[in-house]
Amino acid sequence: MICYEEAAHTIWPDVREWPSAGRTYLAQSGPDALLAKATELEAQADQIERQHKT
């Protein structure tokens, strides 16, 4: 499992966006939603990576 900060950086790769966007998302949606979104984005990235290898 990834930590919340790693999850935030997965969703918002630009570190400058994390303090405002990340905290706002965390406050509005909660930590579980943040982790779920990051996990979803990682899965999408893995799928795209696999498609490019074939």
Secondary structure, 3 states (H helix, E strand, C coil): CCCHHHHHHHHCCCHHHHHHHHHHHHHHHCHHHHHHHHHHHHHHHHHHHHHHHC
